[in-house]
Every structure is written in structure tokens, then in C-alpha cells.
Amino acid sequence: MKTFIRAVEFWLPDAERGQLEHGGGFYGAGSRMAGISREMCFGRGEGLPGRAWDEGRPVVLQAFEGSYFKRTAAALADGLTCGIALPIFNGDYLNAVVVFFCGDDEAHAGAIEVWHNDPAVSKDMTLADGHYGRTADTFEFISRRTAFRSGTGLPGLAWQRHAPVFLDDLGRGSGFLRSDSAVKVGINRGFAMPCATPGLDVYVLAFLSALGTPIARRVEIWQPDVSGQALALQAGFCESAGALGDAPLRLARGQGTVGHCWLTGLPGITDNLASEPGDVAQLPGLGAMVVLPVLQDARFVAGVALYF
């Protein structure tokens, strides 16, 4: 089973904070992108990672050909045709830029959306941009004409809670406002996470998963438990194990890739699942994990783990 996200990488500011250096990546079978990316750096405003850094917000690049993207030949050779860059800020300080890559084959359905609210202009959150793969045009059309208030719909819930929100069945009483259109094109699950950006504007990144090409093979949302001394699994879904809820496993600060993300506020990537806490390495079909920090007011509020 192919996933909607085909590759993920992250970039870190160098010691002088003058450019971004490669911090890690999962490229699947993409040997060309893996080889070229490890040796590259990006200045502010340069390439997709540098553009997200400079603009201080998530950036969607729908097509690489003829664009400012710096690795077009390698990306296309590996079947990657578009990217979404997510800067992670701690206040005004850039921690990292994460880049998600998608393909464009016939089976590539699902969506990654960027929702935006400018409080000086409106109380609504509207679609800033998104990538919809081969999802029917009707769903994208409706999405571009939909607005959310805080607490309404998937993006609005993430906005209100300042934390990731996971919905495992968008067509069944979930409060997903586009459920009819989603069900028609096979989109069945979704999660959204607020983006840590400077300034007062609010951004939410939403991932909508189709039956044939899930966003990832497993999604986990980890948040501090009531003691504040450990991370607990709050929600998620695994394509082989089903819905995930609270589990006995607790992660200490610095423990495993998720705990390290909590400790540092930085993304993490590993292909050595056997070294991770718990028994996730025993689950079929999982080969790598990407962890994203969710920050709010310079505070770690959650870690999102995506498995491929």
C-alpha cells in the first residue's frame, strides 16, 4: 500500500543561523533525492525550505518543474512531484523546517491542506492552499469555499485546542463539515495540527487520508499526561491494528524518538524501530517513523508520529 506522503525531510539552521542544513530524511525508495539532499544547504528564501523560513508560514509547491525548487530532476526521477514545507518556530526563533513530498500517479488520493486566519481581518479560518492529488475536483472546489470558526470542523478544533486533533471516521458523526464530499472521493480519516509560526496569524495543517493511499501507515499523537512528567498516547490510527487510544506505555523526556522530540523541540526520523520503546517494531508493514513537534507559545504541547 502506497502512502499519500512519499518522503519527509527536515532542515536545521546552522550555527550562524545563516542557512539551513540537512537534519534527516525518509525518502523511501527515493535514492536520488536521498543522495543529493544530504549535501545541500539553503539560504533564507532559497528553495522550498528557505521559502518557508523566509515567509514564516507553511508553503505549498504544487509542481517542481519551472519553479524555484532546487532538486527537480532528482525528485521527478524518484516519483516526487510536489512538496509542502512546514517551518517550526519557537517564538521568533526557527527550530526547523519539515518538508513533505507527494507524488502524482493515478492512485494518489487524499489531501494536505493549509488553513489560515488573520485575526485583524476575520474571525474565520479559510484555505490558504493545499495539495489534493487525484482527489475529485469537487472536493477541492468545496474546500476552497469553506470557512471555519474556532472550534468548528477539523481545522477549527485544532485552532481552538492549540493541539492536534484526530478523527478516525470523517463520515460518521465526527463534525467534519465536508463529510459528504469526503466520503464520495474515499477520504475517511483526518488529523490537523496547529503550526508554530511567528506573529498573530494562525495556521493549521490538515491531513486527509484516503482509503487506498493513507497519509501514513500509522499515526500517533503523544501529549504530556496529567503529571506533566511523561508523554501518553492520546489518539491515532494504524492501518494494521485499527484505532489507537490511551495505552499503558509512557515516554520520559528524551526516551525514544518521540521523547527526544519533546526534549529538544526538533523533528526526528528513524528507520530503526526495534530501538523504540514498546512493540511497534513487531507490527507488519512499518519501516520508519517521522516525529513532528507541536509547539504553542514556546511550549511543547504534542508530538505527532507518522510511520511509513
Secondary structure, 3 states (H helix, E strand, C coil): CCCCEEEEEEEEECCCCCEEEEEEEECCCCHHHHHHHCCCEEECCCHHHHHHHHHCCCEEECCCCCCCCCCHHHHHHCCCCEEEEEEEEECCEEEEEEEEEECCCCCCEEEEEEEEECCCCCCCEEEEEEEEECCCHHHHHHHCCCEECCCCHHHHHHHHHCCCEEECCCCCCCCCCCHHHHHHCCEEEEEEEECCCCCCCEEEEEEEEECCCCCCCEEEEEEECCCCCCEEEEEEEECCCEEECCCCCEECCCCHHHHHHHHHCCCEEECCHHHCCCCHHHCCCCCCEEEEEEEECCEEEEEEEEEC
